[in-house]
Amino acid sequence: MSRRNGAGNSADKDVSSTPVSENPGIEKQKRLLAADAGHFSLIKAMHLADVITELNGFCGVMSVFSSMRYCLGDPSDFGNLWAALGFMPFGLFFDFMDGKVARWRKKASMMGQELDSLADLISFGVAPACCAMAIGMRTPLDHFLLTFYVLCGLTRLARFNVTVQLLPKDATGKSKYFEGTPIPTSLGLDSIMAYWVYNGWVLDNIPLGTALTGTPFEFHPVIGMFLIHGCLMVSKTLKVPKP
């Protein structure tokens, strides 16, 4: 989970130590985002790193659409499932690269942190949940637990944005640890689901089958991995050292 804080003291991607009020890039972006800045001001205000972050969001949305296409198509054709699973690692690549580009160009962005959180929510929160639903976790209780997972990711990102300046920093200005697991660690879930698809363990063949079958509370026990991952993301006591 990359971060590009407009204040210049980011948790993961410190692009400048200049205060916001003295940062020319930030001031220019403020002017372009003003109500009277003219046509296409939003596009002009975006930095290259912001565009790369948008590509992360693009991958997440395409993953969601691919899951939908699988649900509407031939269940024996896994092409759309592979596409849904494959877009998420590309999202992680762009999530990593946006900060590299921001540091390379030495430009802070007011929109960077917000764009990053929203893109991460789509690519590593909503997209994995949609893949799980497409693969076969389709009971009402499954959907409730997948929604819980997505909301944990949403809450974790919001907490990070609020507390990023309060976490202990190292000599470079980066936070020493994550509170809870970062949301991109959902790529672990992506890998597990890819293994299932490779072996044809989808729909009625999902590992462990269903529990409470035939009742209103029917669910797939393997969905517990989403429940656990969601709890780890919002944990306050779990501190994950940064590499």
Stockholm file with secondary structure:
# STOCKHOLM 1.0

chainA/1-243         MSRRNGAGNSADKDVSSTPVSENPGIEKQKRLLAADAGHFSLIKAMHLADVITELNGFCGVMSVFSSMRYCLGDPSDFGNLWAALGFMPFGLFFDFMDGKVARWRKKASMMGQELDSLADLISFGVAPACCAMAIGMRTPLDHFLLTFYVLCGLTRLARFNVTVQLLPKDATGKSKYFEGTPIPTSLGLDSIMAYWVYNGWVLDNIPLGTALTGTPFEFHPVIGMFLIHGCLMVSKTLKVPKP
#=GR chainA/1-243 SS CCCCCTTSCCSSCCCCCSCGGGCHHHHHHHHHHSTTSCTTHHHHHCCHHHHHHHHHHHHHHHHHHHHHHHHHSCTTCCHHHHHHHHHHHHHHHHHHHHHHHHHHHTCCCTTHHHHHHHHHHIIIIIHHHHHHHHHTCCSHHHHHHHHHHHHHHHHHHHHHHHHTTTSCBCTTSCBSEEESCCGGGGHHHHHHHHHHHHHTCCGGGCTTCCBSTTSTTCBCGGGHHHHHHHHHHHCSSCEEECC
#=GC SS_cons         CCCCCTTSCCSSCCCCCSCGGGCHHHHHHHHHHSTTSCTTHHHHHCCHHHHHHHHHHHHHHHHHHHHHHHHHSCTTCCHHHHHHHHHHHHHHHHHHHHHHHHHHHTCCCTTHHHHHHHHHHIIIIIHHHHHHHHHTCCSHHHHHHHHHHHHHHHHHHHHHHHHTTTSCBCTTSCBSEEESCCGGGGHHHHHHHHHHHHHTCCGGGCTTCCBSTTSTTCBCGGGHHHHHHHHHHHCSSCEEECC
//
